[in-house]
Amino acid sequence: MQQFTEHEVDGVAVVAAVGAVDMLTAPQLQDAITAAAQRKPAGLVVDMTQVDFLGSAGMQVLMTSRKQLDAGIKFAVVADGPATSRPLKITGITDYVEVYPTLDIALRNLTG
């Protein structure tokens, strides 16, 4: 099974992650986000609902991606639960990156 997949919903690129996002897998997440951003979508969502561990390397990828995206591309993360949304809140990343509990809510906010 592939750990990072990408699809598009109404002009928004969705990069979905599964399993652990740590030092070993964070570069692959970065590659998937970069590839999606190169297609100039209206928005880009990183869906972490299937992530069971989010390490500092994964969080760094989110911050770096947020900074590198063109101003016209809206960026959001879907994270809900102790493995993902909690570390994002504790580290203060939620002050800089929009975090939503479900993909539907994220898509509504990016396309609405």
MDAnalysis code that builds the backbone (N, CA, C; Angstrom):
import MDAnalysis as mda
import numpy as np

u = mda.Universe.empty(336, n_residues=112, atom_resindex=np.repeat(np.arange(112), 3), trajectory=True)
u.add_TopologyAttr("name", ["N", "CA", "C"] * 112)
u.add_TopologyAttr("resid", np.arange(1, 113))
u.add_TopologyAttr("resname", ["MET", "GLN", "GLN", "PHE", "THR", "GLU", "HIS", "GLU", "VAL", "ASP", "GLY", "VAL", "ALA", "VAL", "VAL", "ALA", "ALA", "VAL", "GLY", "ALA", "VAL", "ASP", "MET", "LEU", "THR", "ALA", "PRO", "GLN", "LEU", "GLN", "ASP", "ALA", "ILE", "THR", "ALA", "ALA", "ALA", "GLN", "ARG", "LYS", "PRO", "ALA", "GLY", "LEU", "VAL", "VAL", "ASP", "MET", "THR", "GLN", "VAL", "ASP", "PHE", "LEU", "GLY", "SER", "ALA", "GLY", "MET", "GLN", "VAL", "LEU", "MET", "THR", "SER", "ARG", "LYS", "GLN", "LEU", "ASP", "ALA", "GLY", "ILE", "LYS", "PHE", "ALA", "VAL", "VAL", "ALA", "ASP", "GLY", "PRO", "ALA", "THR", "SER", "ARG", "PRO", "LEU", "LYS", "ILE", "THR", "GLY", "ILE", "THR", "ASP", "TYR", "VAL", "GLU", "VAL", "TYR", "PRO", "THR", "LEU", "ASP", "ILE", "ALA", "LEU", "ARG", "ASN", "LEU", "THR", "GLY"])
u.atoms.positions = np.array([
    [0.841, -1.197, 0.000],
    [0.000, 0.000, 0.000],
    [0.882, 1.255, 0.000],
    [0.489, 2.189, -0.817],
    [1.254, 3.431, -0.902],
    [0.938, 4.326, 0.298],
    [1.974, 4.936, 0.860],
    [1.774, 5.733, 2.060],
    [1.218, 7.121, 1.778],
    [1.585, 7.695, 0.625],
    [1.102, 9.032, 0.271],
    [0.441, 8.966, -1.090],
    [-0.819, 9.353, -1.127],
    [-1.552, 9.351, -2.387],
    [-2.090, 10.748, -2.630],
    [-2.412, 11.011, -3.884],
    [-2.916, 12.338, -4.215],
    [-4.110, 12.221, -5.149],
    [-5.100, 13.044, -4.907],
    [-6.227, 13.153, -5.826],
    [-6.730, 14.588, -5.789],
    [-7.674, 14.899, -6.671],
    [-8.165, 16.267, -6.743],
    [-9.671, 16.297, -6.530],
    [-10.138, 17.297, -5.793],
    [-11.561, 17.489, -5.552],
    [-11.883, 18.953, -5.830],
    [-12.653, 19.212, -6.873],
    [-13.068, 20.586, -7.217],
    [-11.892, 21.562, -7.286],
    [-10.816, 21.162, -7.947],
    [-9.672, 22.050, -8.111],
    [-8.728, 22.117, -6.922],
    [-9.027, 21.354, -5.875],
    [-8.168, 21.311, -4.684],
    [-7.402, 19.993, -4.679],
    [-6.086, 20.083, -4.576],
    [-5.256, 18.878, -4.488],
    [-5.306, 18.345, -3.067],
    [-5.524, 17.045, -2.941],
    [-5.557, 16.402, -1.624],
    [-4.445, 15.362, -1.566],
    [-3.495, 15.578, -0.657],
    [-2.428, 14.606, -0.419],
    [-2.786, 13.869, 0.866],
    [-3.060, 12.576, 0.730],
    [-3.469, 11.780, 1.886],
    [-2.290, 10.949, 2.385],
    [-2.102, 10.968, 3.696],
    [-1.010, 10.218, 4.324],
    [-1.584, 9.094, 5.177],
    [-0.858, 7.978, 5.219],
    [-1.285, 6.824, 6.015],
    [-0.101, 6.351, 6.859],
    [-0.371, 6.008, 8.122],
    [0.663, 5.450, 8.975],
    [1.457, 6.509, 9.702],
    [2.779, 6.289, 9.794],
    [3.650, 7.202, 10.523],
    [4.276, 8.217, 9.573],
    [4.278, 9.475, 10.009],
    [4.987, 10.524, 9.276],
    [6.131, 10.956, 10.196],
    [7.325, 10.430, 9.876],
    [8.480, 10.648, 10.744],
    [9.708, 10.988, 9.898],
    [10.886, 10.877, 10.485],
    [12.128, 11.220, 9.772],
    [12.292, 10.422, 8.480],
    [11.846, 9.179, 8.481],
    [12.023, 8.328, 7.311],
    [11.035, 8.652, 6.195],
    [9.817, 9.019, 6.568],
    [8.775, 9.193, 5.551],
    [8.487, 10.658, 5.213],
    [8.936, 11.587, 6.040],
    [8.666, 13.008, 5.794],
    [9.155, 13.480, 4.420],
    [10.337, 13.048, 3.944],
    [10.758, 13.489, 2.608],
    [9.785, 13.059, 1.502],
    [9.176, 11.889, 1.654],
    [8.195, 11.432, 0.669],
    [6.941, 12.307, 0.705],
    [6.549, 12.716, 1.919],
    [5.410, 13.625, 2.049],
    [5.738, 14.956, 1.372],
    [6.948, 15.458, 1.608],
    [7.375, 16.708, 0.977],
    [7.320, 16.592, -0.547],
    [7.790, 15.476, -1.080],
    [7.766, 15.254, -2.527],
    [6.336, 15.246, -3.060],
    [5.426, 14.598, -2.344],
    [4.027, 14.523, -2.776],
    [3.382, 15.908, -2.763],
    [3.668, 16.699, -1.734],
    [3.114, 18.059, -1.640],
    [3.691, 18.940, -2.742],
    [5.002, 18.838, -2.978],
    [5.653, 19.636, -4.018],
    [5.078, 19.304, -5.391],
    [4.901, 18.017, -5.662],
    [4.344, 17.586, -6.948],
    [2.927, 18.120, -7.131],
    [2.136, 18.071, -6.066],
    [0.756, 18.574, -6.146],
    [0.747, 20.084, -6.364],
    [1.630, 20.808, -5.689],
    [1.679, 22.273, -5.793],
    [2.112, 22.732, -7.175],
    [2.935, 21.943, -7.849],
    [3.419, 22.320, -9.176],
    [2.298, 22.375, -10.199],
    [1.185, 21.718, -9.924],
    [0.038, 21.752, -10.833],
    [-0.834, 22.994, -10.602],
    [-0.402, 23.862, -9.688],
    [-1.097, 25.123, -9.386],
    [-2.586, 24.938, -9.069],
    [-2.888, 24.114, -8.061],
    [-4.301, 23.948, -7.674],
    [-4.803, 25.206, -6.957],
    [-6.113, 25.315, -6.833],
    [-6.694, 26.438, -6.087],
    [-6.361, 26.316, -4.607],
    [-6.222, 25.083, -4.146],
    [-5.892, 24.822, -2.758],
    [-5.181, 23.489, -2.633],
    [-4.564, 23.282, -1.480],
    [-3.860, 22.028, -1.229],
    [-4.152, 21.596, 0.200],
    [-4.661, 20.375, 0.341],
    [-4.995, 19.838, 1.653],
    [-4.140, 18.609, 1.920],
    [-3.520, 18.560, 3.091],
    [-2.821, 17.357, 3.527],
    [-3.754, 16.645, 4.502],
    [-4.248, 15.489, 4.067],
    [-5.214, 14.732, 4.870],
    [-4.462, 13.725, 5.742],
    [-4.501, 13.966, 7.058],
    [-3.786, 13.103, 8.004],
    [-4.731, 12.291, 8.878],
    [-5.948, 12.050, 8.403],
    [-6.898, 11.300, 9.227],
    [-6.457, 9.849, 9.433],
    [-5.619, 9.302, 8.531],
    [-5.148, 7.920, 8.668],
    [-3.729, 7.840, 9.245],
    [-3.224, 8.963, 9.769],
    [-1.873, 8.989, 10.335],
    [-1.942, 8.601, 11.810],
    [-1.094, 7.635, 12.211],
    [-1.104, 7.223, 13.622],
    [0.098, 7.748, 14.398],
    [1.062, 8.371, 13.694],
    [2.164, 9.034, 14.380],
    [2.648, 10.195, 13.533],
    [2.733, 11.380, 14.138],
    [3.230, 12.565, 13.446],
    [4.433, 13.086, 14.216],
    [5.613, 12.880, 13.648],
    [6.844, 13.317, 14.293],
    [7.210, 14.738, 13.912],
    [8.272, 15.236, 14.535],
    [8.691, 16.619, 14.277],
    [9.087, 16.832, 12.822],
    [9.641, 15.814, 12.171],
    [10.019, 15.943, 10.763],
    [8.777, 16.156, 9.894],
    [7.702, 15.467, 10.231],
    [6.443, 15.641, 9.500],
    [5.860, 17.028, 9.708],
    [5.945, 17.517, 10.926],
    [5.436, 18.867, 11.221],
    [6.276, 19.920, 10.499],
    [7.575, 19.674, 10.416],
    [8.455, 20.595, 9.693],
    [8.070, 20.666, 8.217],
    [7.704, 19.532, 7.634],
    [7.264, 19.505, 6.238],
    [6.019, 20.389, 6.058],
    [5.095, 20.316, 7.000],
    [3.879, 21.131, 6.910],
    [4.218, 22.621, 6.947],
    [5.101, 23.003, 7.867],
    [5.481, 24.416, 7.974],
    [6.235, 24.880, 6.723],
    [7.160, 24.073, 6.245],
    [7.936, 24.416, 5.054],
    [7.016, 24.544, 3.844],
    [6.092, 23.606, 3.713],
    [5.156, 23.637, 2.580],
    [4.307, 24.899, 2.617],
    [3.845, 25.248, 3.808],
    [3.012, 26.446, 3.967],
    [3.781, 27.681, 3.486],
    [5.059, 27.769, 3.825],
    [5.871, 28.928, 3.444],
    [6.190, 28.945, 1.956],
    [6.375, 27.768, 1.358],
    [6.815, 27.693, -0.035],
    [5.695, 27.813, -1.059],
    [4.463, 27.586, -0.637],
    [3.352, 27.637, -1.591],
    [3.131, 29.053, -2.104],
    [2.726, 29.144, -3.358],
    [2.378, 30.444, -3.931],
    [1.274, 31.087, -3.100],
    [1.272, 32.387, -3.068],
    [0.289, 33.116, -2.259],
    [-1.146, 32.762, -2.663],
    [-1.365, 32.425, -3.917],
    [-2.716, 32.122, -4.395],
    [-3.224, 30.742, -4.035],
    [-2.357, 29.883, -3.515],
    [-2.776, 28.519, -3.178],
    [-3.110, 28.449, -1.689],
    [-4.361, 28.152, -1.390],
    [-4.763, 27.992, 0.005],
    [-4.259, 26.645, 0.507],
    [-3.821, 26.600, 1.774],
    [-3.237, 25.393, 2.346],
    [-3.954, 25.021, 3.629],
    [-4.244, 23.744, 3.793],
    [-4.893, 23.286, 5.015],
    [-4.455, 21.862, 5.330],
    [-4.628, 21.494, 6.589],
    [-4.315, 20.144, 7.051],
    [-5.566, 19.577, 7.708],
    [-5.841, 18.307, 7.438],
    [-6.929, 17.613, 8.122],
    [-6.287, 16.731, 9.178],
    [-6.572, 17.042, 10.434],
    [-6.000, 16.284, 11.547],
    [-7.005, 16.287, 12.686],
    [-7.279, 15.103, 13.196],
    [-8.217, 15.000, 14.304],
    [-7.755, 13.874, 15.212],
    [-7.575, 14.165, 16.467],
    [-7.183, 13.114, 17.402],
    [-5.809, 13.351, 17.992],
    [-5.469, 12.531, 18.980],
    [-4.230, 12.741, 19.740],
    [-2.955, 12.547, 18.922],
    [-2.977, 11.720, 17.884],
    [-1.756, 11.443, 17.125],
    [-1.371, 12.602, 16.197],
    [-2.361, 13.406, 15.794],
    [-2.061, 14.459, 14.814],
    [-2.427, 15.859, 15.282],
    [-3.683, 16.090, 15.612],
    [-4.072, 17.464, 15.949],
    [-3.437, 17.932, 17.260],
    [-3.248, 17.025, 18.202],
    [-2.655, 17.422, 19.488],
    [-1.225, 17.941, 19.335],
    [-0.317, 17.200, 18.643],
    [1.030, 17.756, 18.471],
    [1.035, 19.065, 17.675],
    [0.127, 19.197, 16.723],
    [0.060, 20.447, 15.947],
    [-0.336, 21.623, 16.836],
    [-1.251, 21.365, 17.777],
    [-1.672, 22.426, 18.702],
    [-0.567, 22.755, 19.702],
    [0.049, 21.721, 20.268],
    [1.081, 21.910, 21.291],
    [2.262, 22.714, 20.744],
    [2.644, 22.443, 19.507],
    [3.809, 23.110, 18.907],
    [3.472, 24.487, 18.344],
    [2.181, 24.834, 18.332],
    [1.792, 26.153, 17.830],
    [1.621, 26.225, 16.313],
    [1.723, 25.085, 15.643],
    [1.587, 25.078, 14.184],
    [0.180, 25.507, 13.765],
    [-0.804, 25.230, 14.614],
    [-2.177, 25.611, 14.269],
    [-2.349, 27.129, 14.200],
    [-1.381, 27.890, 14.724],
    [-1.429, 29.351, 14.600],
    [-1.077, 29.799, 13.181],
    [-0.384, 28.938, 12.442],
    [0.097, 29.295, 11.103],
    [-0.557, 28.497, 9.981],
    [-1.050, 27.319, 10.307],
    [-1.645, 26.432, 9.310],
    [-3.093, 26.162, 9.701],
    [-4.003, 26.287, 8.738],
    [-5.410, 25.963, 9.001],
    [-5.540, 24.456, 9.201],
    [-6.120, 24.049, 10.324],
    [-6.313, 22.633, 10.612],
    [-7.803, 22.376, 10.795],
    [-8.310, 21.372, 10.089],
    [-9.733, 21.030, 10.147],
    [-9.897, 19.580, 10.602],
    [-11.033, 19.260, 11.248],
    [-11.228, 17.902, 11.758],
    [-11.584, 16.877, 10.677],
    [-12.172, 17.336, 9.549],
    [-12.531, 16.398, 8.476],
    [-12.170, 16.992, 7.122],
    [-12.018, 16.112, 6.139],
    [-11.713, 16.546, 4.780],
    [-12.865, 17.370, 4.207],
    [-14.097, 16.957, 4.483],
    [-15.256, 17.703, 3.975],
    [-15.235, 19.155, 4.439],
    [-14.957, 19.372, 5.704],
    [-14.920, 20.740, 6.245],
    [-13.777, 21.525, 5.623],
    [-12.618, 20.891, 5.467],
    [-11.468, 21.556, 4.842],
    [-11.798, 21.972, 3.421],
    [-12.384, 21.059, 2.661],
    [-12.726, 21.356, 1.254],
    [-13.755, 22.473, 1.166],
    [-14.733, 22.448, 2.072],
    [-15.766, 23.499, 2.084],
    [-15.122, 24.861, 2.336],
    [-14.160, 24.910, 3.247],
    [-13.510, 26.179, 3.575],
    [-12.558, 26.659, 2.482],
    [-11.958, 25.746, 1.738],
    [-11.026, 26.137, 0.697],
    [-11.719, 26.494, -0.613],
    [-12.885, 25.891, -0.859],
    [-13.560, 26.139, -2.128],
    [-14.725, 27.106, -1.975],
    [-15.177, 27.319, -0.742],
    [-16.368, 28.131, -0.504],
    [-16.184, 29.588, -0.621],
])
